[in-house]
Amino acid sequence: MKVTAEIPDCAHCKSRKNSLFHFCHSNEVESLSNNKTCSTYKRGQILFQEGTNPIGLFCVNSGMVKLYKYASDGREQIVRIAKPGDFLGYSSLLAGGHYSISAAALEDCTVCLIPKQQILDLFKANSRFAENYIKLLCDSIDQSYSKMADLAYKPIRGRMAEALLLLYNAFKDEDDNPMGVITISREDLASLVGTVKETTIRILKDFKELNYISTRRTDIMITNANGLVKISELYD
């Protein structure tokens, strides 16, 4: 991790209009910019770990971050991929407990950190911010329920197709990647889908033979999104 010398200005952040801070007043936004820190992380570097105390609200400025837990057998399970504009650690911060998951850079990224007390003060002072925060928590719970249902009832091929579409849309939003080329290790992809590396490689080979994707080293290019959508919608 390296603290950046140049701190992105919240007032001119393109993600703010669709974020928690959309309804913050100009003086509140200025205070956020003045009090936050911003750090760059190399792929694989840890932002925070499960079981540690929350220190603030993380916001992804560029790149992507994986949020994950370890199963009882020691395998990593990615529960969410955070892209630019997404927040991390918001539930643990408000609950006052420890982080319930860990976060690490999926690729080189820049992440801002707003101090915990400033977020708590803003929650009390700005009702629109508080409403957005609660909505974010509710959306997160709904997504968790959907993921649990998918793991229980959706075949692995369907989960793989869904994961590739999710990653495609996330990578496509990056300024320097309009084609949505997915750069991810097979281990991380397996962790996201809830399977093992060998199964991931086999399914990717099947999708490649169907001309749904093409691959180049760790890069994955989607060539037939509609085909993947059909597979992703199948349940047992």
KOLBA-431264 format. One line per field, with one value per atom (N, C-alpha, C): atom name; residue number from 0; z, x, y. Coordinates in steps of 0.02 Angstrom, whole numbers, always signed. Atoms other than C-alpha are relative to their C-alpha. Layout:
BEGIN
at CA	...
i NUM	...
pz Z	...
px X	...
py Y	...
***
This chain:
BEGIN
at N	CA	C	N	CA	C	N	CA	C	N	CA	C	N	CA	C	N	CA	C	N	CA	C	N	CA	C	N	CA	C	N	CA	C	N	CA	C	N	CA	C	N	CA	C	N	CA	C	N	CA	C	N	CA	C	N	CA	C	N	CA	C	N	CA	C	N	CA	C	N	CA	C	N	CA	C	N	CA	C	N	CA	C	N	CA	C	N	CA	C	N	CA	C	N	CA	C	N	CA	C	N	CA	C	N	CA	C	N	CA	C	N	CA	C	N	CA	C	N	CA	C	N	CA	C	N	CA	C	N	CA	C	N	CA	C	N	CA	C	N	CA	C	N	CA	C	N	CA	C	N	CA	C	N	CA	C	N	CA	C	N	CA	C	N	CA	C	N	CA	C	N	CA	C	N	CA	C	N	CA	C	N	CA	C	N	CA	C	N	CA	C	N	CA	C	N	CA	C	N	CA	C	N	CA	C	N	CA	C	N	CA	C	N	CA	C	N	CA	C	N	CA	C	N	CA	C	N	CA	C	N	CA	C	N	CA	C	N	CA	C	N	CA	C	N	CA	C	N	CA	C	N	CA	C	N	CA	C	N	CA	C	N	CA	C	N	CA	C	N	CA	C	N	CA	C	N	CA	C	N	CA	C	N	CA	C	N	CA	C	N	CA	C	N	CA	C	N	CA	C	N	CA	C	N	CA	C	N	CA	C	N	CA	C	N	CA	C	N	CA	C	N	CA	C	N	CA	C	N	CA	C	N	CA	C	N	CA	C	N	CA	C	N	CA	C	N	CA	C	N	CA	C	N	CA	C	N	CA	C	N	CA	C	N	CA	C	N	CA	C	N	CA	C	N	CA	C	N	CA	C	N	CA	C	N	CA	C	N	CA	C	N	CA	C	N	CA	C	N	CA	C	N	CA	C	N	CA	C	N	CA	C	N	CA	C	N	CA	C	N	CA	C	N	CA	C	N	CA	C	N	CA	C	N	CA	C	N	CA	C	N	CA	C	N	CA	C	N	CA	C	N	CA	C	N	CA	C	N	CA	C	N	CA	C	N	CA	C	N	CA	C	N	CA	C	N	CA	C	N	CA	C	N	CA	C	N	CA	C	N	CA	C	N	CA	C	N	CA	C	N	CA	C	N	CA	C	N	CA	C	N	CA	C	N	CA	C	N	CA	C	N	CA	C	N	CA	C	N	CA	C	N	CA	C	N	CA	C	N	CA	C	N	CA	C	N	CA	C	N	CA	C	N	CA	C	N	CA	C	N	CA	C	N	CA	C	N	CA	C	N	CA	C	N	CA	C	N	CA	C	N	CA	C	N	CA	C	N	CA	C	N	CA	C	N	CA	C	N	CA	C	N	CA	C	N	CA	C	N	CA	C	N	CA	C	N	CA	C	N	CA	C	N	CA	C	N	CA	C	N	CA	C	N	CA	C	N	CA	C	N	CA	C	N	CA	C	N	CA	C	N	CA	C	N	CA	C	N	CA	C	N	CA	C	N	CA	C	N	CA	C	N	CA	C	N	CA	C	N	CA	C	N	CA	C	N	CA	C	N	CA	C	N	CA	C	N	CA	C	N	CA	C	N	CA	C	N	CA	C	N	CA	C	N	CA	C	N	CA	C	N	CA	C	N	CA	C	N	CA	C	N	CA	C	N	CA	C	N	CA	C	N	CA	C	N	CA	C	N	CA	C	N	CA	C	N	CA	C	N	CA	C	N	CA	C	N	CA	C	N	CA	C	N	CA	C	N	CA	C	N	CA	C	N	CA	C	N	CA	C	N	CA	C	N	CA	C	N	CA	C	N	CA	C	N	CA	C	N	CA	C	N	CA	C	N	CA	C	N	CA	C	N	CA	C
i 0	0	0	1	1	1	2	2	2	3	3	3	4	4	4	5	5	5	6	6	6	7	7	7	8	8	8	9	9	9	10	10	10	11	11	11	12	12	12	13	13	13	14	14	14	15	15	15	16	16	16	17	17	17	18	18	18	19	19	19	20	20	20	21	21	21	22	22	22	23	23	23	24	24	24	25	25	25	26	26	26	27	27	27	28	28	28	29	29	29	30	30	30	31	31	31	32	32	32	33	33	33	34	34	34	35	35	35	36	36	36	37	37	37	38	38	38	39	39	39	40	40	40	41	41	41	42	42	42	43	43	43	44	44	44	45	45	45	46	46	46	47	47	47	48	48	48	49	49	49	50	50	50	51	51	51	52	52	52	53	53	53	54	54	54	55	55	55	56	56	56	57	57	57	58	58	58	59	59	59	60	60	60	61	61	61	62	62	62	63	63	63	64	64	64	65	65	65	66	66	66	67	67	67	68	68	68	69	69	69	70	70	70	71	71	71	72	72	72	73	73	73	74	74	74	75	75	75	76	76	76	77	77	77	78	78	78	79	79	79	80	80	80	81	81	81	82	82	82	83	83	83	84	84	84	85	85	85	86	86	86	87	87	87	88	88	88	89	89	89	90	90	90	91	91	91	92	92	92	93	93	93	94	94	94	95	95	95	96	96	96	97	97	97	98	98	98	99	99	99	100	100	100	101	101	101	102	102	102	103	103	103	104	104	104	105	105	105	106	106	106	107	107	107	108	108	108	109	109	109	110	110	110	111	111	111	112	112	112	113	113	113	114	114	114	115	115	115	116	116	116	117	117	117	118	118	118	119	119	119	120	120	120	121	121	121	122	122	122	123	123	123	124	124	124	125	125	125	126	126	126	127	127	127	128	128	128	129	129	129	130	130	130	131	131	131	132	132	132	133	133	133	134	134	134	135	135	135	136	136	136	137	137	137	138	138	138	139	139	139	140	140	140	141	141	141	142	142	142	143	143	143	144	144	144	145	145	145	146	146	146	147	147	147	148	148	148	149	149	149	150	150	150	151	151	151	152	152	152	153	153	153	154	154	154	155	155	155	156	156	156	157	157	157	158	158	158	159	159	159	160	160	160	161	161	161	162	162	162	163	163	163	164	164	164	165	165	165	166	166	166	167	167	167	168	168	168	169	169	169	170	170	170	171	171	171	172	172	172	173	173	173	174	174	174	175	175	175	176	176	176	177	177	177	178	178	178	179	179	179	180	180	180	181	181	181	182	182	182	183	183	183	184	184	184	185	185	185	186	186	186	187	187	187	188	188	188	189	189	189	190	190	190	191	191	191	192	192	192	193	193	193	194	194	194	195	195	195	196	196	196	197	197	197	198	198	198	199	199	199	200	200	200	201	201	201	202	202	202	203	203	203	204	204	204	205	205	205	206	206	206	207	207	207	208	208	208	209	209	209	210	210	210	211	211	211	212	212	212	213	213	213	214	214	214	215	215	215	216	216	216	217	217	217	218	218	218	219	219	219	220	220	220	221	221	221	222	222	222	223	223	223	224	224	224	225	225	225	226	226	226	227	227	227	228	228	228	229	229	229	230	230	230	231	231	231	232	232	232	233	233	233	234	234	234	235	235	235
pz +0	+0	+0	+3	-41	+3	-6	+16	-58	+58	-136	+21	-16	-137	-24	+28	-244	+19	-24	-161	-48	+44	-280	+35	-28	-251	-3	-2	-194	-41	+34	-270	-75	+72	-445	-17	+12	-426	-42	+45	-568	+31	-32	-453	+53	-57	-323	-12	+13	-409	+10	-11	-391	+65	-61	-219	+62	-65	-35	+8	-12	-48	-49	+50	-185	+33	-34	-60	+54	-48	+43	-23	+15	+52	-19	+24	-25	+56	-56	+144	+28	-23	+191	-47	+51	+28	+7	-9	+56	+61	-61	+231	-12	+17	+162	-36	+38	+39	+43	-41	+170	+52	-55	+298	-21	+22	+193	-19	+28	+142	-62	+62	-25	-11	+6	-54	-63	+56	-200	+25	-19	-184	-61	+53	-292	+5	+1	-344	+56	-55	-194	+68	-64	-61	+40	-45	+89	+18	-25	+127	+73	-69	+285	+7	-12	+366	+47	-43	+444	+73	-71	+633	+28	-25	+642	+7	-13	+698	-60	+55	+566	+17	-10	+544	-41	+42	+416	-58	+58	+255	-61	+60	+101	-62	+64	-72	-56	+55	-230	-51	+49	-342	-69	+63	-478	+13	-9	-507	+34	-32	-422	+61	-65	-250	+10	-17	-197	+75	-70	-33	+9	-5	+32	+72	-64	+176	-13	+4	+213	+28	-21	+224	+54	-53	+362	-24	+28	+244	-23	+17	+217	-69	+68	+41	+2	+4	-5	-41	+36	-58	-9	+15	-145	+3	-8	-93	-41	+40	-194	-34	+34	-321	+2	-5	-288	-56	+55	-434	+18	-16	-443	+19	-26	-342	+54	-51	-229	+68	-69	-40	+32	-36	+75	+75	-73	+260	+32	-27	+281	+52	-50	+378	+67	-63	+507	+33	-28	+529	+40	-34	+575	+58	-53	+678	+61	-56	+785	+18	-14	+776	-42	+41	+685	-73	+70	+497	-5	+8	+447	-62	+59	+284	-8	+17	+212	-69	+66	+63	-24	+31	-57	-71	+68	-223	-50	+53	-369	-57	+47	-480	+32	-27	-451	+7	-12	-375	+45	-45	-286	+42	-45	-134	+51	-49	-25	+67	-67	+163	+39	-39	+259	+73	-70	+449	+27	-28	+547	+33	-36	+659	-46	+47	+511	-32	+28	+435	+51	-52	+600	+13	-9	+621	-58	+59	+443	+1	-5	+474	+44	-46	+618	-26	+21	+533	-65	+66	+358	-11	+4	+346	-69	+67	+157	-6	-1	+181	+39	-41	+318	-37	+39	+204	-53	+51	+66	+31	-35	+190	+18	-18	+252	-62	+63	+72	-24	+19	+36	+41	-43	+184	-21	+21	+126	-66	+65	-52	+9	-13	+16	+28	-28	+115	-55	+55	-39	-46	+43	-142	+32	-36	-8	-5	+7	-14	-70	+70	-204	-11	+9	-196	+35	-35	-67	-41	+41	-180	-61	+59	-330	+18	-21	-235	+14	-18	-180	-61	+53	-342	-71	+68	-492	-15	+18	-582	-6	+2	-584	-66	+65	-771	+0	-4	-736	+43	-44	-593	-34	+36	-703	-52	+51	-843	+33	-36	-718	+24	-25	-643	-57	+57	-815	-23	+20	-858	+50	-53	-691	-9	+8	-719	-64	+64	-900	+9	-10	-847	+45	-45	-708	-36	+36	-818	-56	+56	-960	+23	-27	-847	+10	-8	-832	-62	+54	-937	-55	+49	-1022	-25	+19	-1056	-28	+28	-1168	-24	+25	-1232	+58	-57	-1056	+5	-7	-1062	+74	-70	-900	+15	-22	-814	+71	-66	-670	+1	-6	-607	+3	-1	-624	+73	-71	-434	+26	-22	-404	-32	+34	-533	+33	-35	-449	+68	-66	-280	-5	+10	-349	-15	+21	-423	+55	-52	-274	-25	+26	-357	+6	-3	-384	-68	+60	-512	-59	+54	-612	-35	+29	-637	-39	+35	-685	-68	+64	-820	-49	+45	-889	-28	+24	-899	-48	+47	-980	-67	+62	-1109	-38	+32	-1143	-31	+25	-1161	-62	+57	-1279	-62	+56	-1389	-27	+21	-1395	-31	+26	-1453	+42	-46	-1301	+26	-23	-1247	-41	+23	-1305	+56	-54	-1194	-27	+14	-1196	+66	-66	-1046	+54	-52	-896	-22	+25	-1003	-29	+28	-1048	-37	+40	-1188	-15	+14	-1203	-73	+71	-1384	-14	+8	-1359	+68	-65	-1208	+6	-2	-1255	+18	-16	-1247	+74	-71	-1073	+42	-36	-1018	+5	+0	-1068	+50	-47	-970	+72	-68	-819	+29	-23	-809	+14	-12	-793	+72	-68	-625	-2	-5	-570	+12
px +42	+0	+44	-36	+59	-50	+44	-26	+16	-10	-51	+9	-12	+14	-58	+55	-130	-66	+64	-300	-56	+56	-449	-52	+49	-576	-70	+67	-745	-50	+47	-834	-2	-4	-777	+5	-1	-785	-60	+56	-889	-47	+42	-955	-47	+37	-1028	-75	+71	-1195	-41	+36	-1240	+22	-28	-1163	-36	+26	-1200	+3	-13	-1135	-36	+35	-1253	-39	+42	-1362	+38	-39	-1219	+7	-8	-1204	+73	-67	-1053	+51	-48	-974	+16	-12	-995	+47	-43	-916	+72	-67	-771	+35	-28	-747	+23	-19	-744	+67	-62	-607	+59	-54	-505	+24	-16	-510	+16	-12	-495	+73	-65	-338	-13	+8	-310	+63	-57	-197	-5	-2	-142	+20	-14	-139	+18	-18	-52	-46	+42	-147	+20	-11	-167	+11	-11	-130	-66	+57	-248	-21	+27	-361	-19	+16	-434	-16	+9	-455	-58	+55	-600	+24	-16	-602	+35	-33	-514	-52	+46	-593	-6	+10	-670	+33	-33	-569	-32	+32	-679	-36	+36	-775	+46	-42	-678	-42	+33	-726	+50	-45	-649	+1	-7	-582	+17	-17	-505	+20	-16	-475	-57	+51	-569	+27	-17	-571	-45	+41	-628	-12	+18	-720	-12	+0	-702	+1	-3	-717	+35	-28	-632	-50	+45	-738	+35	-27	-714	+57	-53	-604	+60	-56	-490	-3	+5	-549	-28	+23	-575	-65	+62	-750	-10	+11	-768	-75	+71	-935	-21	+19	-927	+62	-52	-824	-19	+13	-813	+36	-28	-784	+0	-3	-753	-69	+62	-885	-33	+28	-923	+32	-24	-906	+15	-20	-824	-1	-2	-843	-56	+53	-1005	-43	+44	-1104	+36	-38	-968	+11	-11	-936	-60	+61	-1116	-19	+19	-1141	+45	-45	-991	+40	-37	-919	+63	-59	-772	-20	+13	-757	-21	+25	-857	+30	-33	-759	+67	-64	-588	-5	-2	-545	+71	-66	-398	-7	+1	-353	-4	+5	-413	+47	-48	-305	+29	-26	-200	-57	+57	-319	+18	-6	-338	-64	+57	-452	+4	+3	-506	-27	+23	-535	-22	+29	-651	-4	-2	-628	-69	+62	-759	-43	+39	-812	-33	+30	-843	-62	+59	-962	-56	+51	-1053	-32	+26	-1070	-45	+40	-1135	-66	+61	-1260	-52	+45	-1334	-23	+14	-1327	-39	+30	-1391	-47	+49	-1552	+0	-1	-1538	+59	-58	-1364	-17	+19	-1433	-47	+46	-1574	+38	-40	-1450	+43	-41	-1340	-41	+44	-1485	-21	+17	-1536	+58	-58	-1359	+5	+0	-1368	-53	+56	-1537	+16	-19	-1474	+52	-52	-1324	-29	+34	-1437	-36	+36	-1545	+48	-50	-1389	+27	-24	-1331	-50	+52	-1498	+1	-1	-1488	+60	-60	-1310	-8	+12	-1362	-45	+45	-1504	+36	-38	-1387	+46	-45	-1261	-37	+40	-1400	-32	+42	-1497	+26	-23	-1401	+61	-58	-1282	+64	-64	-1098	+9	-7	-1104	-40	+40	-1243	+32	-34	-1147	+62	-59	-992	-20	+23	-1089	-21	+22	-1166	+60	-60	-995	+37	-34	-920	-37	+39	-1062	+8	-10	-1043	+69	-67	-856	+7	-1	-881	-27	+30	-995	+44	-43	-875	+63	-61	-719	-15	+18	-811	-8	+9	-844	+66	-65	-658	+16	-12	-601	+45	-49	-459	-17	+19	-557	-71	+68	-709	-27	+21	-712	-17	+17	-734	+42	-44	-584	+9	-3	-587	+69	-66	-419	-7	+9	-434	+33	-31	-340	-54	+49	-425	-18	+14	-410	-53	+49	-505	-68	+64	-637	-34	+28	-661	-28	+23	-676	-64	+61	-808	-60	+54	-911	-18	+11	-891	+16	-22	-795	+76	-73	-616	+30	-35	-486	-9	+4	-495	-68	+67	-683	-7	+2	-663	+33	-36	-536	-41	+40	-648	-60	+59	-803	+20	-24	-705	+17	-15	-644	-64	+65	-825	-29	+27	-880	+40	-42	-733	-19	+20	-785	-68	+65	-961	+4	-12	-885	-35	+28	-957	+54	-57	-785	+62	-67	-606	+47	-47	-453	+70	-71	-276	+36	-32	-171	-54	+51	-270	-60	+54	-380	-57	+60	-558	-41	+41	-656	-67	+66	-843	-19	+17	-894	-74	+72	-1075	-33	+30	-1155	-69	+67	-1329	+3	-9	-1267	+13	-15	-1198	-62	+61	-1360	-47	+44	-1460	+23	-27	-1345	-8	+4	-1347	-70	+70	-1537	-27	+22	-1545	+10	-4	-1582	-13	+14	-1586	-74
py -60	+0	+62	-63	+175	+57	-58	+336	+47	-43	+448	+72	-71	+625	+43	-39	+687	-33	+27	+662	+19	-16	+648	+44	-46	+787	-30	+30	+718	+41	-43	+868	-13	+12	+819	-74	+72	+630	-20	+18	+558	-51	+51	+422	+29	-28	+542	+5	-11	+574	-64	+63	+389	-34	+30	+365	+25	-22	+390	+75	-71	+568	+46	-41	+627	+57	-51	+723	+38	-39	+793	+72	-70	+981	+15	-16	+1068	+3	-3	+1101	-69	+68	+918	-37	+31	+861	+26	-29	+981	-30	+30	+911	-71	+68	+734	-1	-4	+781	+18	-25	+870	-50	+45	+730	-72	+68	+573	-10	+19	+481	-42	+38	+396	-41	+45	+246	-42	+46	+139	-69	+69	-50	-40	+46	-178	-61	+60	-334	-47	+47	-449	+32	-33	-319	+7	-1	-317	+71	-64	-168	-5	+14	-241	-74	+72	-412	-14	+23	-504	-4	+4	-487	+61	-61	-318	+56	-55	-155	+48	-48	-38	+67	-64	+121	+56	-50	+208	-32	+23	+195	+3	+4	+138	+13	-12	+201	-13	+17	+128	+57	-54	+267	-27	+32	+157	-72	+70	-27	-38	+42	-169	-36	+30	-248	-61	+59	-422	-1	+10	-450	-74	+72	-626	-24	+35	-749	-67	+67	-914	-50	+53	-1071	-42	+41	-1200	-45	+42	-1302	+41	-43	-1153	+31	-28	-1112	+71	-69	-931	+4	-11	-877	+74	-70	-710	+13	-14	-634	+61	-59	-473	+29	-38	-377	+73	-72	-190	+36	-38	-72	+75	-72	+117	+28	-28	+210	-42	+44	+61	+13	-9	+68	-67	+61	-59	+12	-4	-94	+39	-44	+3	-33	+32	-127	-7	+8	-163	+68	-66	+23	+24	-24	+61	-46	+48	-97	+6	-9	-56	-62	+61	-232	-4	+12	-309	-9	+16	-328	-72	+69	-482	-33	+27	-504	+35	-31	-463	+31	-33	-353	+4	-3	-361	+25	-27	-280	-58	+50	-387	+18	-27	-277	+63	-62	-122	+51	-44	+5	+58	-57	+171	+3	+2	+177	+56	-54	+323	-28	+20	+305	+61	-55	+421	-23	+20	+418	-20	+27	+321	+53	-49	+465	+50	-47	+579	-29	+34	+452	-3	+4	+428	+69	-68	+617	+20	-17	+635	-38	+40	+495	+34	-34	+595	+68	-68	+765	+6	-4	+725	-59	+54	+625	-34	+30	+599	-48	+45	+526	-63	+58	+413	-46	+40	+355	-40	+35	+313	-56	+50	+221	-61	+56	+115	-39	+34	+78	-44	+39	+21	-64	+59	-98	-50	+44	-167	-34	+28	-191	-55	+49	-284	-65	+59	-402	-38	+32	-435	-38	+33	-475	-63	+59	-595	-57	+51	-687	-31	+24	-699	-46	+41	-767	-67	+62	-897	-46	+40	-954	-28	+22	-963	-58	+53	-1068	-65	+59	-1186	-33	+27	-1206	+10	-12	-1139	-44	+42	-1260	+42	-35	-1217	+37	-34	-1176	+65	-61	-1051	+53	-48	-972	+29	-24	-961	+52	-47	-876	+66	-61	-754	+40	-33	-715	+36	-30	-681	+63	-58	-562	+57	-50	-472	+33	-26	-453	+41	-36	-399	+71	-66	-256	+44	-38	-205	+24	-20	-205	+49	-44	-119	+72	-68	+31	+37	-32	+64	+42	-48	+212	-29	+26	+116	-70	+68	-44	-2	-4	-7	-68	+66	-188	-48	+42	-256	-63	+58	-372	-17	+22	-473	-27	+24	-493	-26	+30	-615	-68	+66	-767	-53	+55	-935	-18	+12	-953	+48	-49	-791	-12	+14	-837	-59	+58	-1006	+20	-23	-919	+40	-39	-801	-44	+44	-942	-51	+51	-1060	-69	+65	-1201	-3	+8	-1259	+21	-24	-1204	-47	+49	-1366	+3	-5	-1351	+65	-64	-1168	-5	+8	-1211	-41	+43	-1349	+37	-37	-1237	+55	-52	-1096	-30	+35	-1221	-15	+13	-1272	+63	-64	-1090	+23	-20	-1060	-40	+43	-1208	+20	-25	-1135	+70	-68	-969	+54	-50	-880	+47	-40	-820	-16	+15	-809	+17	-12	-810	+16	-15	-742	+5	+4	-793	+6	-7	-730	+42	-42	-617	-42	+33	-669	+53	-45	-585	-33	+27	-612	+14	-7	-644	-13	+13	-699	+7	-13	-617	-32	+29	-680	-75	+70	-859	-11	+5	-831	+17	-19	-746	-60	+58	-900	-53	+49	-1015	+24	-27	-899	-3	-1	-907	-70	+68	-1097	-20	+27	-1178	-75	+73	-1360	-11
***
